[in-house]
Amino acid sequence: MEKRGLLKTFEIPSSILLNYLLHLEHHYRDNPYHNQVHAADVTQSVNVLISSPALQNVFSELEVLASIFAAAIHDVDHPGFTNHYLINTNSELAIMYNDESVLEQHHLAVAFKLLQDSNCNFIVSLNKKQRQLFRKLAIEMVLATDMSKHMSILADLKTMVEAKKVAGSSVLTLDKTDRIQVMQTMLHLADLSNPTKPIDLYSIWVKNIMEEYWRQGDRERDLGIDISPMCDRNNITIAKSQVGFIDFIVHPLFETWADLVNPHAQYILDQLEFNREWYQTRIPEEQEKHDAVAEETEAANETVNFHQTLQQQQQYKQQSSTDEISNSKQTESAKISS
């Protein structure tokens, strides 16, 4: 923000901005994935995307400020569970936000609540119109990180790319609505950008998100409800799931983005495709391990069933023997009485 001159433009006191960021960081929970490191990663990714040469002079300084802010706050106070889980368990957050973009609305509420503290209100110098637009932009961007909005975001982006092709211009000309859509897309891209990072970093993010998913699955198992997809630690198919995630979600979005800012995102696609192949080559080995575990589990279950059956037979024999002795005694007693 300082390098972009935003602090000077909007008269942002660096001490108050720092205080806000410290409070914001404190409100990120110690989750395996949705934590302050993820927030920093997404913020850095938004900065990279918005710095594309194709987007130079497209956004106003206030729009850039709102974009960076939205990235920083987009998962604050994340509980480590998905919207689906919160809704399915009738959580307080789901009730509060009427099952609609539960997490995203909560993140926004927490972030703007922090701004009400005079010691954290770094946008104090913005006039009323600027503050209203800043808030509107941040809200629209963070709400767009709800994965249920993914297909509509992709469709809007494709429409924009087609319009650019029809215009036959390499320069992006965006009206207010288009700019908001691009800003939403950038945050969504940044939020899904793990598969575009160097493989050693990407694999760490995968490990972290899977651990968070498995913790949710453990909770769902304890509650006796259906375990959400990807959340069963006893049914692990990480490599296969990542290939599917790239093929159906990440690659179509980044490929369309690359068409929009062509040719300035090709390096992102190159890394993404490399990572896909890296996980693709690990599917056979993972499947073998999965099958081996399944066989061991089946064998263990058969052993348990065998012992249970044997125990039941022994109990039956003991009960039959006891019944025979009891009947014999009753017969003897009857004879004596006669």
C-alpha positions as CSV (number, residue, x, y, z in Angstrom):
1,M,0.0,0.0,0.0
2,E,2.8,2.4,0.8
3,K,4.7,1.6,-2.4
4,R,1.5,2.3,-4.4
5,G,1.2,5.7,-2.6
6,L,-2.2,4.8,-1.1
7,L,-1.2,5.9,2.4
8,K,-0.4,9.4,1.1
9,T,-3.3,9.6,-1.3
10,F,-5.9,8.7,1.4
11,E,-4.0,10.2,4.3
12,I,-3.8,6.9,6.1
13,P,-1.9,7.1,9.4
14,S,0.6,4.2,9.3
15,S,0.3,3.7,13.0
16,I,-3.5,3.2,12.9
17,L,-3.2,1.0,9.8
18,L,-0.6,-1.2,11.6
19,N,-2.9,-1.3,14.7
20,Y,-5.8,-2.5,12.5
21,L,-3.7,-5.2,10.9
22,L,-2.5,-6.4,14.3
23,H,-6.1,-6.7,15.5
24,L,-7.1,-8.3,12.2
25,E,-4.3,-10.9,12.5
26,H,-5.4,-11.6,16.1
27,H,-8.9,-12.4,14.9
28,Y,-7.7,-15.1,12.5
29,R,-8.0,-18.4,14.3
30,D,-5.3,-21.1,14.6
31,N,-6.7,-23.3,11.9
32,P,-4.5,-25.6,9.7
33,Y,-5.5,-23.7,6.6
34,H,-7.8,-20.8,7.1
35,N,-5.4,-18.7,9.2
36,Q,-3.4,-15.5,9.0
37,V,-0.9,-17.0,6.7
38,H,-3.6,-17.9,4.1
39,A,-4.8,-14.3,4.4
40,A,-1.3,-12.9,3.7
41,D,-0.9,-15.3,0.8
42,V,-4.2,-14.2,-0.8
43,T,-3.4,-10.6,-0.3
44,Q,0.0,-11.0,-2.0
45,S,-1.7,-12.9,-4.8
46,V,-4.2,-10.1,-5.3
47,N,-1.3,-7.7,-5.5
48,V,0.3,-9.8,-8.2
49,L,-2.9,-10.1,-10.2
50,I,-3.8,-6.4,-10.0
51,S,-0.3,-5.5,-11.1
52,S,-0.7,-7.2,-14.5
53,P,0.4,-4.8,-17.3
54,A,-3.0,-5.4,-19.0
55,L,-4.7,-3.8,-15.9
56,Q,-2.5,-0.7,-15.7
57,N,-4.6,2.4,-15.2
58,V,-7.8,0.4,-15.2
59,F,-8.7,0.7,-11.5
60,S,-9.0,3.8,-9.4
61,E,-6.8,4.2,-6.3
62,L,-9.8,3.6,-4.1
63,E,-10.6,0.4,-5.9
64,V,-7.0,-0.8,-5.4
65,L,-7.2,0.0,-1.7
66,A,-10.5,-1.9,-1.4
67,S,-9.1,-4.9,-3.3
68,I,-6.1,-5.2,-0.9
69,F,-8.4,-4.7,2.1
70,A,-10.9,-7.3,0.9
71,A,-8.1,-9.8,0.4
72,A,-6.7,-9.2,3.9
73,I,-10.1,-9.6,5.6
74,H,-11.7,-12.3,3.4
75,D,-11.4,-15.2,6.0
76,V,-11.1,-13.4,9.3
77,D,-12.4,-15.4,12.3
78,H,-13.0,-18.5,10.1
79,P,-14.0,-21.4,12.4
80,G,-12.4,-24.1,10.3
81,F,-15.7,-25.5,9.0
82,T,-17.5,-25.1,5.7
83,N,-20.7,-23.2,5.0
84,H,-22.3,-26.6,4.4
85,Y,-21.3,-27.8,7.8
86,L,-22.5,-24.7,9.6
87,I,-25.8,-24.8,7.9
88,N,-26.2,-28.6,8.4
89,T,-25.6,-28.3,12.1
90,N,-27.8,-25.2,12.6
91,S,-24.9,-23.2,14.0
92,E,-25.4,-19.8,15.4
93,L,-23.7,-18.2,12.4
94,A,-26.0,-20.0,10.0
95,I,-29.0,-18.8,12.0
96,M,-27.7,-15.3,12.1
97,Y,-27.1,-15.1,8.4
98,N,-30.1,-17.2,7.3
99,D,-27.9,-19.8,5.6
100,E,-26.8,-17.3,2.9
101,S,-23.0,-17.0,2.4
102,V,-22.6,-17.6,6.2
103,L,-18.9,-17.4,6.5
104,E,-18.4,-14.6,4.0
105,Q,-20.9,-12.4,5.7
106,H,-19.3,-13.2,9.1
107,H,-15.8,-12.2,7.8
108,L,-17.1,-8.9,6.6
109,A,-19.0,-8.2,9.8
110,V,-15.9,-8.9,12.0
111,A,-13.6,-6.8,9.7
112,F,-15.9,-3.7,9.6
113,K,-16.6,-4.0,13.3
114,L,-12.9,-3.6,13.9
115,L,-12.9,-0.4,11.8
116,Q,-15.4,1.1,14.3
117,D,-12.6,1.4,16.9
118,S,-11.0,4.8,16.4
119,N,-7.6,3.3,17.1
120,C,-8.1,1.0,14.1
121,N,-10.1,3.2,11.7
122,F,-7.4,3.8,9.1
123,I,-9.9,5.2,6.5
124,V,-10.9,8.0,8.8
125,S,-9.8,10.6,6.2
126,L,-12.1,9.3,3.5
127,N,-15.1,11.4,2.8
128,K,-18.6,9.8,3.1
129,K,-18.9,8.9,-0.5
130,Q,-15.5,7.3,-0.6
131,R,-16.3,5.3,2.6
132,Q,-19.5,4.1,1.2
133,L,-17.9,2.9,-2.1
134,F,-15.0,1.4,-0.2
135,R,-17.4,-0.7,1.9
136,K,-19.5,-1.6,-1.1
137,L,-16.5,-2.9,-3.0
138,A,-15.1,-4.9,-0.1
139,I,-18.5,-6.5,0.5
140,E,-19.0,-7.5,-3.1
141,M,-15.5,-8.9,-3.4
142,V,-15.6,-11.0,-0.2
143,L,-19.1,-12.3,-0.9
144,A,-17.7,-13.5,-4.3
145,T,-15.4,-15.9,-2.5
146,D,-18.3,-18.1,-1.6
147,M,-17.7,-21.2,-3.8
148,S,-21.4,-21.4,-4.6
149,K,-20.8,-18.3,-6.8
150,H,-18.0,-19.9,-8.8
151,M,-19.9,-20.8,-11.9
152,S,-21.5,-17.4,-12.3
153,I,-18.1,-15.6,-11.8
154,L,-16.6,-17.9,-14.5
155,A,-19.5,-17.2,-16.8
156,D,-19.2,-13.4,-16.4
157,L,-15.5,-13.6,-17.0
158,K,-16.0,-15.6,-20.2
159,T,-18.5,-13.0,-21.4
160,M,-16.0,-10.2,-20.8
161,V,-13.3,-12.1,-22.7
162,E,-15.7,-12.6,-25.7
163,A,-16.5,-8.9,-25.6
164,K,-12.8,-8.1,-25.7
165,K,-12.3,-10.4,-28.7
166,V,-15.2,-8.8,-30.6
167,A,-13.8,-5.3,-29.9
168,G,-10.5,-6.5,-31.4
169,S,-8.5,-4.5,-28.9
170,S,-5.6,-5.6,-26.7
171,V,-6.4,-2.8,-24.3
172,L,-9.0,-3.5,-21.6
173,T,-11.8,-0.9,-21.5
174,L,-14.0,-1.6,-18.5
175,D,-17.0,0.3,-17.2
176,K,-17.9,0.4,-13.5
177,T,-19.8,-2.9,-13.5
178,D,-17.0,-4.6,-15.4
179,R,-14.4,-3.3,-13.0
180,I,-16.3,-4.7,-10.0
181,Q,-16.6,-8.1,-11.7
182,V,-12.9,-8.1,-12.4
183,M,-12.1,-7.2,-8.8
184,Q,-14.4,-10.0,-7.6
185,T,-12.7,-12.4,-10.0
186,M,-9.2,-11.4,-8.8
187,L,-10.0,-12.2,-5.2
188,H,-11.7,-15.5,-6.2
189,L,-8.6,-16.3,-8.3
190,A,-6.3,-15.4,-5.4
191,D,-8.3,-17.5,-3.0
192,L,-8.0,-20.5,-5.4
193,S,-4.4,-19.8,-6.3
194,N,-2.6,-22.6,-4.3
195,P,-2.4,-24.9,-7.4
196,T,-0.6,-22.1,-9.3
197,K,2.2,-21.8,-6.7
198,P,5.6,-23.7,-6.8
199,I,4.9,-27.4,-6.1
200,D,6.7,-27.5,-2.8
201,L,4.5,-24.6,-1.5
202,Y,1.3,-26.0,-3.2
203,S,1.8,-29.4,-1.5
204,I,2.0,-27.8,1.9
205,W,-1.2,-25.9,1.3
206,V,-2.8,-29.2,0.3
207,K,-1.6,-30.9,3.4
208,N,-3.1,-28.0,5.5
209,I,-6.5,-27.9,3.8
210,M,-6.9,-31.7,4.0
211,E,-6.1,-31.6,7.8
212,E,-8.8,-29.0,8.2
213,Y,-11.3,-31.0,6.2
214,W,-10.5,-34.2,8.1
215,R,-11.1,-32.4,11.4
216,Q,-14.5,-31.4,10.1
217,G,-15.1,-35.0,9.0
218,D,-14.2,-36.3,12.5
219,R,-16.7,-33.9,14.0
220,E,-19.4,-35.0,11.5
221,R,-18.7,-38.6,12.3
222,D,-19.0,-37.9,16.0
223,L,-22.3,-36.1,15.4
224,G,-23.6,-39.1,13.4
225,I,-24.2,-37.0,10.3
226,D,-23.1,-37.6,6.7
227,I,-19.4,-36.9,6.2
228,S,-18.8,-34.1,3.7
229,P,-16.9,-34.8,0.5
230,M,-13.1,-34.7,1.0
231,C,-13.5,-34.8,4.8
232,D,-13.2,-38.5,5.5
233,R,-9.6,-39.2,6.6
234,N,-10.3,-43.0,6.2
235,N,-11.0,-42.5,2.5
236,I,-7.9,-40.6,1.3
237,T,-7.5,-39.8,-2.5
238,I,-5.5,-36.5,-2.3
239,A,-3.8,-36.7,-5.7
240,K,-7.0,-37.7,-7.6
241,S,-8.9,-34.9,-5.8
242,Q,-6.3,-32.3,-6.7
243,V,-6.3,-33.3,-10.3
244,G,-10.1,-33.0,-10.4
245,F,-10.0,-29.7,-8.5
246,I,-7.6,-28.3,-11.1
247,D,-9.4,-29.7,-14.1
248,F,-12.9,-28.6,-13.2
249,I,-12.4,-25.5,-11.0
250,V,-9.0,-23.9,-11.1
251,H,-7.8,-24.3,-14.7
252,P,-11.0,-23.1,-16.4
253,L,-10.9,-20.0,-14.3
254,F,-7.2,-19.2,-14.7
255,E,-7.3,-20.0,-18.4
256,T,-10.1,-17.5,-19.0
257,W,-8.3,-15.0,-16.9
258,A,-5.2,-15.5,-19.0
259,D,-7.3,-14.8,-22.1
260,L,-8.4,-11.5,-20.5
261,V,-5.0,-10.2,-19.6
262,N,-3.1,-12.0,-22.4
263,P,-0.2,-12.7,-22.5
264,H,0.7,-11.7,-19.0
265,A,-0.7,-14.8,-17.1
266,Q,0.9,-17.6,-19.2
267,Y,3.5,-18.3,-16.5
268,I,0.7,-18.9,-14.1
269,L,-0.9,-21.5,-16.4
270,D,2.5,-23.1,-17.0
271,Q,3.0,-23.7,-13.2
272,L,-0.6,-24.9,-12.9
273,E,-0.2,-27.5,-15.6
274,F,3.1,-28.7,-14.2
275,N,1.4,-29.2,-10.8
276,R,-1.4,-31.1,-12.3
277,E,0.9,-33.5,-13.9
278,W,2.9,-33.8,-10.7
279,Y,-0.3,-35.0,-8.9
280,Q,-1.5,-37.0,-11.9
281,T,1.7,-39.2,-11.7
282,R,1.0,-39.9,-8.1
283,I,-2.6,-41.3,-8.6
284,P,-1.6,-44.9,-9.3
285,E,0.6,-45.1,-6.2
286,E,-2.1,-43.5,-4.1
287,Q,-4.7,-45.9,-5.5
288,E,-2.5,-48.9,-4.6
289,K,-2.2,-47.6,-1.0
290,H,-5.9,-46.9,-0.9
291,D,-6.7,-50.4,-2.1
292,A,-4.2,-51.9,0.3
293,V,-5.8,-50.1,3.2
294,A,-9.2,-51.1,2.0
295,E,-8.1,-54.8,1.9
296,E,-6.6,-54.5,5.4
297,T,-9.8,-53.0,6.7
298,E,-11.9,-55.6,5.0
299,A,-9.7,-58.4,6.4
300,A,-9.8,-56.8,9.9
301,N,-13.6,-56.6,9.7
302,E,-13.8,-60.2,8.6
303,T,-11.6,-61.2,11.6
304,V,-13.9,-59.2,13.9
305,N,-17.0,-60.8,12.4
306,F,-15.4,-64.3,12.7
307,H,-14.6,-63.8,16.4
308,Q,-18.1,-62.3,17.0
309,T,-19.7,-65.3,15.3
310,L,-17.5,-67.7,17.3
311,Q,-18.3,-65.9,20.5
312,Q,-22.0,-66.0,19.7
313,Q,-21.8,-69.8,19.0
314,Q,-20.0,-70.4,22.3
315,Q,-22.6,-68.3,24.1
316,Y,-25.3,-70.3,22.4
317,K,-23.7,-73.6,23.4
318,Q,-23.3,-72.4,27.0
319,Q,-26.9,-71.3,27.1
320,S,-28.0,-74.6,25.6
321,S,-26.0,-76.6,28.1
322,T,-27.4,-74.4,31.0
323,D,-30.9,-75.0,29.7
324,E,-30.4,-78.8,29.5
325,I,-29.1,-78.9,33.1
326,S,-32.0,-76.8,34.2
327,N,-34.5,-79.0,32.4
328,S,-32.8,-82.1,33.8
329,K,-33.1,-80.8,37.4
330,Q,-36.7,-79.9,36.9
331,T,-37.4,-83.4,35.6
332,E,-35.7,-85.0,38.6
333,S,-37.6,-82.8,41.0
334,A,-40.8,-83.8,39.3
335,K,-40.0,-87.5,39.7
336,I,-39.1,-87.1,43.4
337,S,-42.3,-85.2,44.0
338,S,-44.3,-88.0,42.4
